[in-house]
Every structure is written in C-alpha cells, then in structure tokens.
C-alpha cells in the first residue's frame, strides 16, 4: 500500500484487506445502487477510476487508492473548499 495522507486509504484497506473493490463493495461505500453505478460507468461520469478486464462480461475493479482520492475530492467539494 502506498504512503498517503488520505485517511480513506487506510480505512478502506483495513475494512476490506485488499487493494481493489468490486462494484457491489463500491456501491456500499458510496451509498448508491448498482444501477446508478452502471449508469455512471456507461456515461463516464463522477466515479472513481476503475480497471475493466477484457471481454464482454469482464469484471470491473476499483482500486482503493482511486476510491480514496475520489472520496477526498468529494469531501472537499462538499465542505466548500473547491469552487468551480
């Protein structure tokens, strides 16, 4: 696991004890449905970076460092630290 000052990284790693989460696990962490996640993936909007295997029905995995970065950015936006 990389060194980071992002608290979400250690929280996610401690909780799941792995470096990437499935769609279902990500939905649980972000608080939305699998259908919403699939829509966001297909529209390439407002989701953490992910890795998709090759093939039609390949698995999609979300590295916890990308999730941690996404959560930190969302927190900054919600706290008003970033202004567009």
Buried (B, 14 or more C-beta within 10 A) or exposed (E): EEEEEBEBBEBBBEEBEEEBBBBEBBBEBBEBEEEEBEEBBEEEEEBBEBEEEEEEEEEBBBBBBBBBBBBBEBBEEEEEEEEE
